């Protein structure tokens, strides 16, 4: 018996990533990776349970845009200090360099599709973030390790907001 490698550019397949990556209570599942799109786009779904905040700090990215499409529930995205609700059927394009984060402030779970163009991040980024979160054993993740992972994958953590 021989093992054969399938070239995805010649033999595409539906839903190339069958892995769900857990980031604490959040779940990320890639639908299209850079490997499947010649680096043009990465698309993943994120499921955010009710009343959950993003564990990573607000951040920006200088090498790609991120477009969010609401599928279920609603997420509150803060982009350059402005809060924007994204619900089912709504889309938000976050331009390069914009500082952003999201939260689910509602009492129901939310699901969104995220498209990154070009495909500058992929499953490996989320796996590494999950490792940092898991190492925290339910407590807050190690900020220095989280920042190192973010910077290595092209995300620039924003400074904390000023205290009043």
DSSP file (Angstrom, degrees, kcal/mol; ACC not computed):
  #  RESIDUE AA STRUCTURE BP1 BP2  ACC     N-H-->O    O-->H-N    N-H-->O    O-->H-N    TCO  KAPPA ALPHA  PHI   PSI    X-CA   Y-CA   Z-CA
    1    1 A X              0   0    0      0, 0.0     2,-0.3     0, 0.0     0, 0.0   0.000 360.0 360.0 360.0 136.0    0.0    0.0    0.0
    2    2 A X        -     0   0    0      2,-0.0     2,-0.5     0, 0.0     0, 0.0  -0.854 360.0-129.6-112.1 149.6    1.3    3.5   -0.8
    3    3 A X        -     0   0    0     -2,-0.3     2,-0.5     2,-0.0     0, 0.0  -0.833  23.9-160.3 -96.3 132.5    0.4    6.7    0.8
    4    4 A X        -     0   0    0     -2,-0.5     2,-0.4     2,-0.0    -2,-0.0  -0.950  10.0-141.4-118.6 131.1   -0.6    9.5   -1.6
    5    5 A X        -     0   0    0     -2,-0.5     2,-0.6     2,-0.0    -2,-0.0  -0.762  18.0-140.5 -88.3 132.3   -0.6   13.2   -0.8
    6    6 A X        -     0   0    0     -2,-0.4     2,-0.7     5,-0.0     3,-0.0  -0.835   8.4-136.7 -97.2 123.6   -3.5   15.1   -2.2
    7    7 A X    >>  -     0   0    0     -2,-0.6     4,-2.9     1,-0.2     3,-1.1  -0.699  10.3-154.1 -78.0 113.8   -2.7   18.5   -3.6
    8    8 A X  T 34 S+     0   0    0     -2,-0.7    -1,-0.2     1,-0.3    28,-0.1   0.764  91.5  61.7 -64.1 -25.5   -5.6   20.7   -2.4
    9    9 A X  T 34 S+     0   0    0      1,-0.2    -1,-0.3     2,-0.1     3,-0.2   0.802 116.4  31.6 -70.8 -25.6   -5.2   23.1   -5.3
   10   10 A X  T <4 S+     0   0    0     -3,-1.1     2,-0.4     1,-0.2    -2,-0.2   0.784 132.1  32.6 -95.9 -35.0   -6.0   20.3   -7.7
   11   11 A X  S  < S-     0   0    0     -4,-2.9    -1,-0.2     2,-0.0    -2,-0.1  -0.664  78.8-173.2-124.5  74.0   -8.4   18.3   -5.5
   12   12 A X        -     0   0    0     -2,-0.4     2,-0.3    -3,-0.2    -3,-0.1  -0.241   5.5-161.6 -65.1 157.9  -10.3   20.8   -3.3
   13   13 A X        -     0   0    0     -5,-0.1     3,-0.4    23,-0.1     2,-0.2  -0.961  23.7 -98.2-138.4 158.4  -12.5   19.4   -0.5
   14   14 A X  S    S-     0   0    0     -2,-0.3    18,-0.1     1,-0.2    17,-0.0  -0.509  98.8  -0.4 -75.3 141.4  -15.3   20.8    1.5
   15   15 A X        -     0   0    0     -2,-0.2    -1,-0.2    16,-0.1    17,-0.1   0.929  69.9-166.4  46.2  72.4  -14.5   22.0    5.0
   16   16 A X  S    S+     0   0    0     15,-1.0     2,-0.7    -3,-0.4    15,-0.1   0.757  70.7  63.8 -63.3 -25.6  -10.8   21.3    5.1
   17   17 A X        +     0   0    0     13,-0.6    -1,-0.1    14,-0.1    -2,-0.0  -0.873  51.0 171.9-106.1 111.8  -10.4   21.8    8.8
   18   18 A X        +     0   0    0     -2,-0.7     2,-0.3    11,-0.1    -1,-0.1   0.344  51.7 103.5 -94.6   6.2  -12.4   19.3   10.9
   19   19 A X        -     0   0    0     11,-0.1     2,-0.5     2,-0.0    11,-0.5  -0.704  58.0-153.6 -93.1 137.3  -10.8   20.5   14.1
   20   20 A X        -     0   0    0     -2,-0.3     2,-0.6     9,-0.1     9,-0.2  -0.963  13.1-151.8-107.1 124.1  -12.5   22.7   16.6
   21   21 A X  E     -A   28   0A   0      7,-3.4     7,-2.6    -2,-0.5     2,-0.5  -0.853   7.7-147.4 -99.4 123.5  -10.1   24.8   18.6
   22   22 A X  E     -A   27   0A   0     -2,-0.6     2,-0.6     5,-0.2     5,-0.2  -0.798  15.8-176.0 -95.1 125.8  -11.2   25.7   22.1
   23   23 A X  E >   -A   26   0A   0      3,-2.6     3,-2.0    -2,-0.5     2,-0.3  -0.783  69.4 -68.7-116.2  82.6  -10.1   29.1   23.5
   24   24 A X  T 3  S-     0   0    0     -2,-0.6    -1,-0.1     1,-0.3   110,-0.0  -0.569 118.7 -12.9  62.5-125.9  -11.6   28.8   27.0
   25   25 A X  T 3  S+     0   0    0     -2,-0.3    24,-0.3    -3,-0.1    -1,-0.3   0.622 122.4  92.1 -80.9 -11.7  -15.4   28.9   26.3
   26   26 A X  E <   -A   23   0A   0     -3,-2.0    -3,-2.6    22,-0.1     2,-0.4  -0.511  62.0-153.3 -82.5 151.0  -14.9   30.1   22.7
   27   27 A X  E     -AB  22  47A   0     20,-1.9    20,-2.6    -5,-0.2     2,-0.4  -0.991   7.9-169.6-126.7 134.0  -14.8   27.7   19.8
   28   28 A X  E     +AB  21  46A   0     -7,-2.6    -7,-3.4    -2,-0.4     2,-0.4  -0.979   5.1 179.2-123.7 133.1  -13.0   28.3   16.5
   29   29 A X  E     - B   0  45A   0     16,-2.4    16,-2.9    -2,-0.4     2,-0.3  -0.964  21.7-137.9-136.5 118.8  -13.3   26.1   13.4
   30   30 A X  E     + B   0  44A   0    -11,-0.5   -13,-0.6    -2,-0.4    14,-0.3  -0.566  20.8 177.1 -77.0 135.2  -11.5   26.9   10.2
   31   31 A X  E    S+     0   0A   0     12,-3.4   -15,-1.0     1,-0.4     2,-0.4   0.716  77.2  17.3-103.0 -35.1  -13.5   26.5    7.0
   32   32 A X  E    S- B   0  43A   0     11,-2.1    11,-2.5   -17,-0.1    -1,-0.4  -0.994  72.5-166.4-138.6 131.4  -10.8   27.7    4.5
   33   33 A X    >>  -     0   0    0     -2,-0.4     3,-0.9     9,-0.2     4,-0.7  -0.702  38.5-105.0-111.0 167.8   -7.1   28.0    5.4
   34   34 A X  G >4>S+     0   0    0      1,-0.3     5,-2.7    -2,-0.2     3,-0.8   0.844 121.5  60.1 -57.9 -33.6   -4.3   29.8    3.5
   35   35 A X  G 345S+     0   0    0      1,-0.2     3,-0.4     3,-0.2    -1,-0.3   0.824 107.0  46.0 -63.2 -30.9   -3.1   26.4    2.4
   36   36 A X  G <45S+     0   0    0     -3,-0.9    -1,-0.2     1,-0.2    -2,-0.2   0.525 118.6  40.6 -89.3  -6.3   -6.5   25.8    0.7
   37   37 A X  T X<5S-     0   0    0     -3,-0.8     3,-2.0    -4,-0.7    -1,-0.2   0.139 110.3-106.7-129.2  20.1   -6.6   29.2   -1.0
   38   38 A X  T 3 5S-     0   0    0     -3,-0.4    -3,-0.2    -4,-0.3    -4,-0.1   0.834  80.6 -59.4  53.9  33.2   -3.0   29.9   -2.2
   39   39 A X  T 3 <S+     0   0    0     -5,-2.7    80,-1.8     2,-0.2    79,-0.4   0.491 114.2 115.5  80.2   3.5   -2.8   32.4    0.7
   40   40 A X  S <  S-     0   0    0     -3,-2.0    78,-0.5    -6,-0.3     2,-0.3   0.883  79.8  -2.5 -75.2 -38.9   -5.7   34.5   -0.6
   41   41 A X        -     0   0    0     77,-0.2     2,-0.4    -8,-0.2    -1,-0.2  -0.998  47.9-158.2-155.0 147.2   -8.1   34.1    2.3
   42   42 A X  E     - C   0 116A   0     74,-1.9    74,-3.1    -2,-0.3     2,-0.4  -0.997  17.3-170.1-124.3 135.0   -8.7   32.3    5.6
   43   43 A X  E     +BC  32 115A   0    -11,-2.5   -12,-3.4    -2,-0.4   -11,-2.1  -0.991  10.7 166.7-128.7 129.0  -12.3   31.8    6.8
   44   44 A X  E     -BC  30 114A   0     70,-2.5    70,-3.3    -2,-0.4     2,-0.4  -0.973  28.3-131.8-138.8 156.0  -13.2   30.5   10.2
   45   45 A X  E     -BC  29 113A   0    -16,-2.9   -16,-2.4    -2,-0.3     2,-0.4  -0.857  18.8-162.1-104.2 142.4  -16.3   30.4   12.4
   46   46 A X  E     -BC  28 112A   0     66,-2.7    66,-2.2    -2,-0.4     2,-0.5  -0.990   3.6-159.9-124.8 133.3  -16.2   31.5   16.0
   47   47 A X  E     -BC  27 111A   0    -20,-2.6   -20,-1.9    -2,-0.4     2,-0.5  -0.963   8.9-171.0-113.5 124.3  -18.9   30.6   18.5
   48   48 A X  E     - C   0 110A   0     62,-3.0    62,-2.5    -2,-0.5   -22,-0.1  -0.951  17.8-134.4-120.0 112.8  -19.0   32.8   21.6
   49   49 A X    >   -     0   0    0     -2,-0.5     3,-0.9   -24,-0.3    55,-0.2  -0.155  42.9 -73.9 -61.1 160.8  -21.2   31.8   24.5
   50   50 A X  T 3  S+     0   0    0      1,-0.2    57,-0.2    57,-0.2    -1,-0.1  -0.183 114.9  11.3 -53.6 143.7  -23.5   34.3   26.2
   51   51 A X  T 3  S+     0   0    0     55,-1.4     2,-0.4    53,-0.3    -1,-0.2   0.797  93.1 141.9  58.5  36.0  -21.9   36.9   28.4
   52   52 A X  E <   -G  104   0B   0     -3,-0.9    52,-3.1    52,-0.6     2,-0.3  -0.883  37.0-154.0-111.9 141.0  -18.3   36.1   27.3
   53   53 A X  E     -G  103   0B   0     -2,-0.4     2,-0.2    50,-0.2    50,-0.2  -0.827  33.1 -98.7-106.6 149.1  -15.5   38.6   26.7
   54   54 A X        -     0   0    0     48,-1.4     4,-0.1    -2,-0.3    -6,-0.0  -0.491  28.7-148.6 -63.3 128.8  -12.6   38.0   24.4
   55   55 A X  S    S+     0   0    0     -2,-0.2    -1,-0.2   -32,-0.2     2,-0.1   0.811  75.0  76.7 -74.5 -28.8   -9.7   36.9   26.6
   56   56 A X  S    S-     0   0    0      1,-0.1     3,-0.1    90,-0.0    -2,-0.0  -0.444  91.8-102.4 -78.8 155.0   -7.0   38.5   24.4
   57   57 A X        -     0   0    0      1,-0.1    -1,-0.1    -2,-0.1    43,-0.1  -0.281  48.1 -79.7 -70.9 162.2   -6.4   42.2   24.6
   58   58 A X        +     0   0    0    100,-0.1   100,-3.1    99,-0.1     2,-0.3  -0.284  65.6 171.8 -54.1 149.2   -7.7   44.6   21.9
   59   59 A X  E     -HI 100 157B   0     41,-2.2    41,-2.8    98,-0.3     2,-0.3  -0.933  27.4-143.2-154.6 172.5   -5.3   44.5   19.0
   60   60 A X  E     - I   0 156B   0     96,-1.8    96,-3.4    -2,-0.3     2,-0.4  -0.897   9.4-146.8-135.3 167.8   -4.7   45.5   15.4
   61   61 A X  E     - I   0 155B   0     -2,-0.3    36,-2.3    37,-0.3    37,-0.3  -0.988   5.5-167.1-140.4 133.3   -3.1   43.9   12.4
   62   62 A X  S    S+     0   0    0     92,-0.5    34,-0.1    -2,-0.4    93,-0.1   0.544  83.5  52.1 -94.3  -9.4   -1.1   45.7    9.7
   63   63 A X  S    S+     0   0    0     91,-0.4     2,-0.3     1,-0.1    -1,-0.2   0.360 109.3  28.3-115.1   5.2   -1.0   43.0    7.1
   64   64 A X        -     0   0    0     -3,-0.2     2,-0.3    90,-0.1    54,-0.2  -0.991  63.4-125.7-161.1 154.9   -4.6   41.9    6.6
   65   65 A X  E     -D  117   0A   0     52,-2.6    52,-1.9    -2,-0.3     2,-0.4  -0.677  21.3-149.8 -93.5 156.1   -8.2   42.9    6.8
   66   66 A X  E     -DE 116  94A   0     28,-1.9    28,-3.4    -2,-0.3     2,-0.5  -0.989   8.7-165.9-129.3 122.6  -10.7   41.0    8.9
   67   67 A X  E     -DE 115  93A   0     48,-2.8    48,-2.8    -2,-0.4     2,-0.4  -0.934   6.0-157.2-112.5 130.8  -14.3   40.9    7.8
   68   68 A X  E     -DE 114  92A   0     24,-3.2    24,-2.4    -2,-0.5     2,-0.5  -0.882   6.6-169.8-109.4 134.3  -17.0   39.6   10.2
   69   69 A X  E     -DE 113  91A   0     44,-2.8    44,-2.8    -2,-0.4     2,-0.2  -0.984  21.3-132.6-125.3 119.4  -20.3   38.2    9.1
   70   70 A X  E     +Df 112  88A   0     20,-2.8    19,-2.5    17,-0.6    42,-0.2  -0.513  31.5 165.7 -72.9 133.4  -23.0   37.6   11.8
   71   71 A X  E     +     0   0A   0     40,-2.7     2,-0.3     1,-0.5    41,-0.2   0.759  66.1   2.4-111.8 -50.8  -24.7   34.2   11.7
   72   72 A X  E    S-D  111   0A   0     39,-2.0    39,-2.4    16,-0.1    -1,-0.5  -0.979 114.1  -6.9-139.3 150.1  -26.5   33.8   15.1
   73   73 A X  S    S-     0   0    0     -2,-0.3    15,-0.6    37,-0.2     2,-0.3  -0.155  87.4 -80.1  62.5-160.8  -26.8   36.0   18.1
   74   74 A X  E     -J   87   0B   0     34,-0.3    32,-0.4    13,-0.2     2,-0.4  -0.999  29.4-158.2-145.3 140.5  -24.9   39.3   18.2
   75   75 A X  E     -J   86   0B   0     11,-2.0    11,-2.6    -2,-0.3     2,-0.7  -0.917  17.8-135.9-112.8 144.6  -21.4   40.3   19.1
   76   76 A X  E     -JK  85 103B   0     27,-3.2    27,-1.7    -2,-0.4     2,-0.5  -0.901  23.0-164.7 -99.5 113.4  -20.4   43.8   20.1
   77   77 A X  E     -JK  84 102B   0      7,-3.0     7,-3.1    -2,-0.7     2,-0.6  -0.839   8.5-153.8 -97.9 132.9  -17.2   44.8   18.3
   78   78 A X  E     -JK  83 101B   0     23,-2.4    23,-1.2    -2,-0.5     2,-0.5  -0.945  17.8-179.7-106.6 115.2  -15.2   47.8   19.5
   79   79 A X  E >  S-JK  82 100B   0      3,-2.7     3,-2.1    -2,-0.6    21,-0.2  -0.967  70.8 -21.2-121.9 117.3  -13.3   49.2   16.6
   80   80 A X  T 3  S-     0   0    0     19,-3.6    -1,-0.2    -2,-0.5    20,-0.1   0.880 129.6 -50.3  48.8  42.4  -11.1   52.3   17.2
   81   81 A X  T 3  S+     0   0    0     18,-0.3     2,-0.5     1,-0.2    -1,-0.3   0.315 115.2 114.2  85.4  -7.8  -13.1   53.0   20.3
   82   82 A X  E <   -J   79   0B   0     -3,-2.1    -3,-2.7     2,-0.0     2,-0.4  -0.847  61.3-135.8-101.1 128.5  -16.6   52.8   18.6
   83   83 A X  E     -J   78   0B   0     -2,-0.5     2,-0.4    -5,-0.2    -5,-0.2  -0.679  23.8-177.4 -85.0 133.5  -18.9   50.0   19.6
   84   84 A X  E     -J   77   0B   0     -7,-3.1    -7,-3.0    -2,-0.4     2,-0.4  -0.986  18.8-141.8-134.5 120.6  -20.7   48.2   16.7
   85   85 A X  E     -J   76   0B   0     -2,-0.4     2,-0.5    -9,-0.2    -9,-0.2  -0.676  15.0-166.6 -80.8 133.2  -23.3   45.5   17.1
   86   86 A X  E     +J   75   0B   0    -11,-2.6   -11,-2.0    -2,-0.4     2,-0.2  -0.956  17.5 164.9-123.6 111.1  -23.0   42.7   14.4
   87   87 A X  E >   -J   74   0B   0     -2,-0.5     3,-2.2   -13,-0.2   -17,-0.6  -0.436  47.9 -39.8-113.0-172.4  -25.9   40.4   14.2
   88   88 A X  B 3  S+f   70   0A   0    -15,-0.6   -17,-0.2     1,-0.3    -1,-0.2  -0.225 127.5  10.1 -55.2 131.7  -27.2   37.8   11.8
   89   89 A X  T 3  S+     0   0    0    -19,-2.5     2,-0.3     1,-0.3    -1,-0.3   0.463 103.0 115.1  80.0   2.0  -26.9   38.9    8.1
   90   90 A X    <   -     0   0    0     -3,-2.2   -20,-2.8   -20,-0.1     2,-0.3  -0.789  47.4-159.1-105.1 149.8  -24.7   41.9    9.0
   91   91 A X  E     -E   69   0A   0     -2,-0.3     2,-0.4   -22,-0.2   -22,-0.2  -0.955   7.5-169.7-128.9 147.4  -21.0   42.3    8.0
   92   92 A X  E     -E   68   0A   0    -24,-2.4   -24,-3.2    -2,-0.3     2,-0.6  -0.989   9.8-154.4-136.5 123.8  -18.2   44.5    9.4
   93   93 A X  E     -E   67   0A   0     -2,-0.4     2,-0.7   -26,-0.2   -26,-0.2  -0.890   7.8-156.9 -99.7 122.2  -14.9   45.0    7.7
   94   94 A X  E     -E   66   0A   0    -28,-3.4   -28,-1.9    -2,-0.6     3,-0.1  -0.872  18.9-140.3 -98.7 111.7  -12.1   45.8   10.1
   95   95 A X    >   -     0   0    0     -2,-0.7     3,-1.9   -30,-0.2   -34,-0.3  -0.236  31.2 -79.9 -72.1 160.7   -9.4   47.7    8.1
   96   96 A X  T 3  S+     0   0    0      1,-0.2   -34,-0.2   -34,-0.1    -1,-0.1  -0.290 117.1  20.9 -54.3 138.6   -5.7   47.1    8.6
   97   97 A X  T 3  S+     0   0    0    -36,-2.3     2,-0.3     1,-0.3    -1,-0.2   0.283  87.5 132.1  85.5 -10.8   -4.4   49.1   11.6
   98   98 A X    <   -     0   0    0     -3,-1.9     2,-0.4   -37,-0.3   -37,-0.3  -0.608  57.0-129.8 -77.7 130.9   -7.7   49.4   13.4
   99   99 A X        +     0   0    0     -2,-0.3   -19,-3.6   -39,-0.1   -18,-0.3  -0.669  43.9 161.0 -79.9 129.3   -7.7   48.5   17.1
  100  100 A X  E     +HK  59  79B   0    -41,-2.8   -41,-2.2    -2,-0.4     2,-0.3  -0.963  23.4 164.3-150.4 163.2  -10.5   46.1   17.8
  101  101 A X  E     - K   0  78B   0    -23,-1.2   -23,-2.4    -2,-0.3     2,-0.3  -0.931  21.2-138.2-162.4 173.6  -12.0   43.5   20.1
  102  102 A X  E     - K   0  77B   0     -2,-0.3   -48,-1.4   -25,-0.2     2,-0.3  -0.977  12.3-175.1-143.6 159.1  -15.3   41.8   20.6
  103  103 A X  E     -GK  53  76B   0    -27,-1.7   -27,-3.2    -2,-0.3     2,-0.7  -0.978  26.0-132.7-145.3 153.8  -17.7   40.7   23.4
  104  104 A X  E     +G   52   0B   0    -52,-3.1   -52,-0.6    -2,-0.3   -53,-0.3  -0.908  29.7 169.9-107.4 101.1  -20.9   38.9   23.6
  105  105 A X        +     0   0    0     -2,-0.7    -1,-0.1   -54,-0.2   -30,-0.1   0.393  47.9  92.8 -90.9   2.1  -23.0   41.0   26.0
  106  106 A X  S    S-     0   0    0    -32,-0.4   -55,-1.4     2,-0.2   -54,-0.1  -0.279  83.3-116.4 -94.0 178.4  -26.2   39.1   25.4
  107  107 A X  S    S+     0   0    0    -57,-0.2     2,-0.3   -56,-0.1   -57,-0.2   0.288  93.3  67.5 -96.0   8.1  -27.9   36.2   27.1
  108  108 A X  S    S-     0   0    0    -34,-0.1   -34,-0.3   -59,-0.1   -57,-0.2  -0.927  89.8 -98.5-128.1 155.5  -27.6   34.0   24.0
  109  109 A X        -     0   0    0     -2,-0.3     2,-0.4   -59,-0.1   -60,-0.2  -0.265  36.3-147.1 -65.0 155.3  -24.7   32.4   22.2
  110  110 A X  E     -C   48   0A   0    -62,-2.5   -62,-3.0   -37,-0.2     2,-0.4  -0.955  10.8-166.6-126.7 147.1  -23.3   34.1   19.1
  111  111 A X  E     +CD  47  72A   0    -39,-2.4   -40,-2.7    -2,-0.4   -39,-2.0  -0.999  12.8 172.0-131.7 135.3  -21.8   32.7   15.9
  112  112 A X  E     -CD  46  70A   0    -66,-2.2   -66,-2.7    -2,-0.4     2,-0.4  -0.977  27.9-131.8-139.0 152.6  -19.9   34.7   13.3
  113  113 A X  E     -CD  45  69A   0    -44,-2.8   -44,-2.8    -2,-0.3     2,-0.5  -0.884  22.6-160.5 -99.7 137.6  -17.8   33.9   10.3
  114  114 A X  E     -CD  44  68A   0    -70,-3.3   -70,-2.5    -2,-0.4     2,-0.5  -0.980   3.8-165.3-122.3 128.9  -14.5   35.7   10.0
  115  115 A X  E     -CD  43  67A   0    -48,-2.8   -48,-2.8    -2,-0.5     2,-0.5  -0.962   2.9-162.2-115.8 127.6  -12.6   36.2    6.8
  116  116 A X  E     -CD  42  66A   0    -74,-3.1   -74,-1.9    -2,-0.5     2,-0.4  -0.943  17.2-136.6-112.1 121.0   -8.9   37.2    6.9
  117  117 A X  E    S+ D   0  65A   0    -52,-1.9   -52,-2.6    -2,-0.5     2,-0.2  -0.985  88.9  19.2-128.8 125.3   -7.5   38.6    3.6
  118  118 A X  S    S-     0   0    0    -78,-0.5     2,-2.5    -2,-0.4   -78,-0.2   0.723 104.5-108.7 -68.2 176.4   -4.9   37.8    2.7
  119  119 A X        +     0   0    0    -80,-1.8   -78,-0.1     1,-0.2    -2,-0.1  -0.399  61.3 149.9 -75.3  70.6   -4.7   34.6    4.8
  120  120 A X        +     0   0    0     -2,-2.5     2,-0.3   -80,-0.1    -1,-0.2   0.689  62.4  38.8 -81.9 -19.3   -2.1   35.9    7.3
  121  121 A X        +     0   0    0     -3,-0.2     2,-0.2    33,-0.0   -87,-0.2  -0.919  66.2 165.2-127.4 158.7   -3.2   33.8   10.2
  122  122 A X    >>  -     0   0    0     -2,-0.3     4,-1.1   -89,-0.1     3,-1.0  -0.747  56.1 -54.9-150.1-163.9   -4.5   30.3   10.5
  123  123 A X  H 3> S+     0   0    0      1,-0.2     4,-2.5    -2,-0.2     5,-0.2   0.815 120.8  67.0 -55.9 -33.9   -5.3   27.5   12.9
  124  124 A X  H 3> S+     0   0    0      1,-0.2     4,-2.4     2,-0.2    -1,-0.2   0.890  97.6  53.5 -58.5 -40.1   -1.7   27.5   14.4
  125  125 A X  H <> S+     0   0    0     -3,-1.0     4,-2.2     1,-0.2    -1,-0.2   0.950 112.0  44.1 -57.5 -49.6   -2.3   31.0   15.9
  126  126 A X  H  X S+     0   0    0     -4,-1.1     4,-2.4     1,-0.2    -2,-0.2   0.842 110.5  54.8 -68.8 -32.9   -5.5   29.8   17.7
  127  127 A X  H  X S+     0   0    0     -4,-2.5     4,-1.9     2,-0.2    -1,-0.2   0.918 110.1  47.3 -62.8 -42.6   -3.8   26.5   18.8
  128  128 A X  H  X S+     0   0    0     -4,-2.4     4,-1.9     2,-0.2    -2,-0.2   0.901 111.5  49.6 -67.3 -40.3   -1.0   28.5   20.4
  129  129 A X  H  X S+     0   0    0     -4,-2.2     4,-2.5     1,-0.2    -1,-0.2   0.909 109.3  53.4 -62.4 -41.1   -3.5   30.9   22.1
  130  130 A X  H  X S+     0   0    0     -4,-2.4     4,-2.9     1,-0.2    -2,-0.2   0.885 105.8  53.5 -61.5 -38.8   -5.4   27.9   23.4
  131  131 A X  H  X S+     0   0    0     -4,-1.9     4,-2.2     2,-0.2    -1,-0.2   0.913 109.5  47.5 -61.7 -42.7   -2.2   26.5   24.9
  132  132 A X  H  X S+     0   0    0     -4,-1.9     4,-0.8     2,-0.2    10,-0.4   0.919 114.2  47.3 -64.5 -42.9   -1.6   29.7   26.8
  133  133 A X  H ><>S+     0   0    0     -4,-2.5     3,-0.7     1,-0.2     5,-0.6   0.912 111.9  49.6 -64.3 -42.9   -5.2   29.7   28.0
  134  134 A X  H ><5S+     0   0    0     -4,-2.9     3,-1.8     1,-0.2    -1,-0.2   0.890 105.4  57.4 -64.1 -39.9   -5.1   26.1   29.0
  135  135 A X  H 3<5S+     0   0    0     -4,-2.2    -1,-0.2     1,-0.3    -2,-0.2   0.745  95.9  65.4 -63.0 -22.8   -1.9   26.7   31.0
  136  136 A X  T X<5S-     0   0    0     -4,-0.8     3,-2.1    -3,-0.7    -1,-0.3   0.604  96.4-143.9 -76.4 -10.8   -3.7   29.3   33.0
  137  137 A X  T < 5S-     0   0    0     -3,-1.8    -3,-0.1    -4,-0.3    -2,-0.1   0.875  72.6 -39.4  49.8  47.0   -5.9   26.6   34.4
  138  138 A X  T 3 <S+     0   0    0     -5,-0.6    -1,-0.3     1,-0.3     3,-0.1   0.237 122.4 100.8  91.5 -15.0   -9.1   28.7   34.5
  139  139 A X  S <  S-     0   0    0     -3,-2.1    -1,-0.3     1,-0.2    -3,-0.1  -0.249  90.4 -61.2 -89.6-175.5   -7.3   31.9   35.6
  140  140 A X        -     0   0    0     -3,-0.1    -1,-0.2     1,-0.1     3,-0.1  -0.443  63.3-106.6 -67.5 141.2   -6.2   34.8   33.5
  141  141 A X        -     0   0    0      1,-0.1     2,-0.5    -2,-0.1    -8,-0.1  -0.283  41.6 -88.3 -67.0 154.0   -3.8   33.8   30.7
  142  142 A X     >  -     0   0    0    -10,-0.4     4,-2.6     1,-0.2     5,-0.2  -0.490  37.5-152.0 -63.3 114.6   -0.1   34.9   31.0
  143  143 A X  H  > S+     0   0    0     -2,-0.5     4,-2.8     1,-0.2     5,-0.2   0.890  91.5  51.6 -61.2 -42.2   -0.1   38.3   29.4
  144  144 A X  H  > S+     0   0    0      1,-0.2     4,-2.1     2,-0.2    -1,-0.2   0.916 112.9  45.0 -63.9 -42.5    3.6   38.1   28.3
  145  145 A X  H  > S+     0   0    0      2,-0.2     4,-2.2     1,-0.2    -1,-0.2   0.905 113.2  50.7 -67.2 -40.4    3.0   34.7   26.6
  146  146 A X  H  X S+     0   0    0     -4,-2.6     4,-2.5     1,-0.2    -2,-0.2   0.922 111.2  48.7 -62.4 -43.7   -0.2   35.9   25.0
  147  147 A X  H  X S+     0   0    0     -4,-2.8     4,-2.9     1,-0.2     5,-0.2   0.897 109.3  52.9 -63.0 -40.6    1.5   39.0   23.7
  148  148 A X  H  X S+     0   0    0     -4,-2.1     4,-2.2    -5,-0.2    -1,-0.2   0.922 110.9  46.2 -62.6 -44.1    4.4   36.9   22.3
  149  149 A X  H  X S+     0   0    0     -4,-2.2     4,-1.3     2,-0.2    -2,-0.2   0.933 113.8  49.2 -63.0 -45.8    2.0   34.6   20.4
  150  150 A X  H ><>S+     0   0    0     -4,-2.5     5,-2.9     1,-0.2     3,-0.6   0.944 112.4  46.5 -60.1 -49.4    0.1   37.6   19.0
  151  151 A X  H ><5S+     0   0    0     -4,-2.9     3,-1.5     1,-0.2    -1,-0.2   0.890 108.8  55.2 -62.1 -40.2    3.2   39.5   17.9
  152  152 A X  H 3<5S+     0   0    0     -4,-2.2    -1,-0.2     1,-0.3    -2,-0.2   0.790 110.7  46.4 -63.9 -27.0    4.6   36.4   16.2
  153  153 A X  T <<5S-     0   0    0     -4,-1.3    -1,-0.3    -3,-0.6    -2,-0.2   0.225 125.6 -96.8-102.6  13.7    1.4   36.0   14.2
  154  154 A X  T < 5S+     0   0    0     -3,-1.5   -92,-0.5     1,-0.3     2,-0.5   0.641  81.8 128.0  87.4  15.0    1.1   39.6   13.1
  155  155 A X  E   < -I   61   0B   0     -5,-2.9     2,-0.7    -6,-0.2    -1,-0.3  -0.903  46.3-150.6-104.2 133.1   -1.3   40.9   15.7
  156  156 A X  E     -I   60   0B   0    -96,-3.4   -96,-1.8    -2,-0.5     2,-0.0  -0.893  15.6-133.8-105.3 111.3   -0.2   44.1   17.6
  157  157 A X  E     -I   59   0B   0     -2,-0.7   -98,-0.3   -98,-0.2     2,-0.2  -0.367  21.6-127.6 -62.2 138.7   -1.7   44.3   21.1
  158  158 A X        -     0   0    0   -100,-3.1  -100,-0.1   -58,-0.1     3,-0.1  -0.573  27.5-101.2 -83.8 150.1   -3.1   47.7   21.9
  159  159 A X        -     0   0    0     -2,-0.2    -1,-0.1     1,-0.1     3,-0.1  -0.364  51.1 -90.3 -64.6 152.6   -2.1   49.5   25.1
  160  160 A X        -     0   0    0      1,-0.1    -1,-0.1    -3,-0.1     3,-0.1  -0.303  50.7 -96.1 -63.0 150.5   -4.6   49.2   27.9
  161  161 A X        -     0   0    0      1,-0.1    -1,-0.1    -3,-0.1     2,-0.0  -0.317  50.0 -91.8 -65.1 151.1   -7.2   52.0   28.0
  162  162 A X        -     0   0    0      1,-0.1     2,-0.3    -3,-0.1    -1,-0.1  -0.344  39.8-120.8 -65.0 144.0   -6.4   54.9   30.3
  163  163 A X              0   0    0      1,-0.1    -1,-0.1    -3,-0.1    -3,-0.0  -0.669 360.0 360.0 -84.7 137.7   -7.8   54.6   33.8
  164  164 A X              0   0    0     -2,-0.3    -1,-0.1     0, 0.0    -2,-0.0   0.442 360.0 360.0 -88.9 360.0  -10.2   57.3   35.0
